[in-house]
Amino acid sequence: MLGYLVALAPERFLKSFHFEGTVCSVSLESNHSQGRSDILIETTKGIGIIEAKIDGSNPCKQSMKYPAKWRVLVTQYSPSEQEKTLKNIRYLQWHEIGELLYQLSKSSNPKVRFVSADLKSYLEDYHMIKTKESVEIYAREINEPKTLVLFLKAQLYSCNYEKNSRLPEALYFAPHFGQRISKNYPGIQVGLSYIARIEEVVNVVTWNELVKIVRERRGKSWLNKNK
């Protein structure tokens, strides 16, 4: 459906994909020597490949098997700062596709309007994008002093990246405080005490990447004070 919609409204997608030129053709499941690409777009300036994953896996390595000038990776995976700088490789999460579908669902073209609304509804039904009525809450155990202070004083929470996590669709974070933390910190009760709105989810690999993200989001003075 996404490939069909690209063919119906190519200009809008080329802008989001950062592909250059005018669309000549759109192909699905194109055969290559090392497999099949999901969507192949040929423009007057070159070939672009779109690889789509419904989970949080990273299709970058797979996309490199197919000859192309540009590559777009649609996935729930959150790229690291280093991955965001890769040349002619663009990561898009499904919620960004959802925003585009919302705009296209108001198109004057009835085909574009129908397919966009239908695909958007499908993605909502399978929890790949948030709905306006979504109240998904991501709950995790906090039982360590450092994790507690990070949450209460810095409004930060960190965890290992999980490919099939539903975190990207959650609107709120609920920390569950354990017995050990409640004994050492007066005023902290066992169980759920807070519901925090999730501002942003980012994927970092190194300490330097984390520092860079915090400096950009919170400012240099905040970082120096809380480092």
FENTA-V942534 format. One record per residue. RES is the residue in three letters. SS is DSSP state (H for helix, E for strand, - for the rest). PHI is phi in whole degrees, 0 to 359 (NA if undefined). Layout:
# FENTA-V942534
<<RES | SS | PHI> <RES | SS | PHI>>
This chain:
# FENTA-V942534
<<MET | - | NA> <LEU | H | 296> <GLY | H | 297> <TYR | H | 296> <LEU | H | 291> <VAL | H | 300> <ALA | H | 292> <LEU | H | 283> <ALA | - | 228> <PRO | H | 296> <GLU | H | 299> <ARG | H | 294> <PHE | H | 284> <LEU | H | 300> <LYS | H | 296> <SER | H | 288> <PHE | H | 279> <HIS | - | 67> <PHE | - | 271> <GLU | - | 258> <GLY | - | 89> <THR | - | 248> <VAL | E | 293> <CYS | E | 260> <SER | E | 200> <VAL | E | 232> <SER | E | 235> <LEU | E | 250> <GLU | E | 51> <SER | E | 289> <ASN | E | 280> <HIS | E | 231> <SER | - | 296> <GLN | - | 241> <GLY | E | 130> <ARG | E | 233> <SER | E | 278> <ASP | E | 292> <ILE | E | 226> <LEU | E | 241> <ILE | E | 244> <GLU | E | 259> <THR | E | 243> <THR | - | 290> <LYS | - | 249> <GLY | E | 151> <ILE | E | 244> <GLY | E | 241> <ILE | E | 245> <ILE | E | 244> <GLU | E | 249> <ALA | E | 241> <LYS | - | 234> <ILE | - | 277> <ASP | - | 247> <GLY | - | 264> <SER | - | 282> <ASN | - | 257> <PRO | - | 272> <CYS | H | 301> <LYS | H | 300> <GLN | H | 296> <SER | H | 295> <MET | - | 289> <LYS | - | 287> <TYR | - | 253> <PRO | - | 293> <ALA | - | 197> <LYS | - | 275> <TRP | E | 229> <ARG | E | 224> <VAL | E | 243> <LEU | E | 246> <VAL | E | 262> <THR | - | 197> <GLN | - | 277> <TYR | - | 296> <SER | - | 260> <PRO | - | 291> <SER | - | 286> <GLU | H | 300> <GLN | H | 293> <GLU | H | 293> <LYS | H | 292> <THR | - | 265> <LEU | - | 299> <LYS | - | 290> <ASN | - | 58> <ILE | E | 236> <ARG | E | 238> <TYR | E | 269> <LEU | E | 230> <GLN | - | 272> <TRP | H | 298> <HIS | H | 293> <GLU | H | 288> <ILE | H | 294> <GLY | H | 300> <GLU | H | 296> <LEU | H | 293> <LEU | H | 296> <TYR | H | 298> <GLN | H | 294> <LEU | H | 289> <SER | - | 292> <LYS | - | 256> <SER | - | 295> <SER | - | 284> <ASN | - | 278> <PRO | H | 298> <LYS | H | 294> <VAL | H | 299> <ARG | H | 298> <PHE | H | 292> <VAL | H | 294> <SER | H | 298> <ALA | H | 295> <ASP | H | 292> <LEU | H | 292> <LYS | H | 299> <SER | H | 297> <TYR | H | 298> <LEU | H | 296> <GLU | H | 292> <ASP | H | 299> <TYR | - | 259> <HIS | - | 59> <MET | - | 270> <ILE | - | 225> <LYS | - | 284> <THR | - | 257> <LYS | - | 295> <GLU | - | 267> <SER | - | 296> <VAL | - | 229> <GLU | - | 301> <ILE | E | 241> <TYR | E | 263> <ALA | E | 250> <ARG | E | 218> <GLU | E | 282> <ILE | E | 240> <ASN | - | 222> <GLU | - | 240> <PRO | H | 305> <LYS | H | 296> <THR | H | 294> <LEU | H | 297> <VAL | H | 295> <LEU | H | 302> <PHE | H | 288> <LEU | H | 288> <LYS | H | 261> <ALA | H | 248> <GLN | - | 55> <LEU | - | 234> <TYR | - | 219> <SER | - | 234> <CYS | - | 204> <ASN | - | 295> <TYR | - | 291> <GLU | - | 239> <LYS | - | 302> <ASN | - | 259> <SER | - | 294> <ARG | - | 266> <LEU | H | 305> <PRO | H | 302> <GLU | H | 265> <ALA | - | 283> <LEU | - | 261> <TYR | E | 225> <PHE | E | 241> <ALA | E | 237> <PRO | E | 280> <HIS | E | 255> <PHE | E | 276> <GLY | - | 270> <GLN | H | 299> <ARG | H | 298> <ILE | H | 289> <SER | H | 290> <LYS | H | 287> <ASN | H | 268> <TYR | - | 234> <PRO | - | 302> <GLY | - | 97> <ILE | - | 267> <GLN | - | 260> <VAL | - | 294> <GLY | E | 114> <LEU | E | 270> <SER | - | 243> <TYR | - | 231> <ILE | - | 236> <ALA | E | 249> <ARG | E | 289> <ILE | - | 278> <GLU | - | 279> <GLU | - | 196> <VAL | - | 242> <VAL | - | 232> <ASN | - | 249> <VAL | - | 236> <VAL | - | 253> <THR | - | 241> <TRP | H | 299> <ASN | H | 299> <GLU | H | 294> <LEU | H | 297> <VAL | H | 299> <LYS | H | 297> <ILE | H | 297> <VAL | H | 297> <ARG | H | 298> <GLU | H | 293> <ARG | H | 277> <ARG | H | 254> <GLY | - | 101> <LYS | H | 294> <SER | H | 295> <TRP | H | 297> <LEU | H | 298> <ASN | H | 298> <LYS | H | 287> <ASN | H | 248> <LYS | - | 299>>
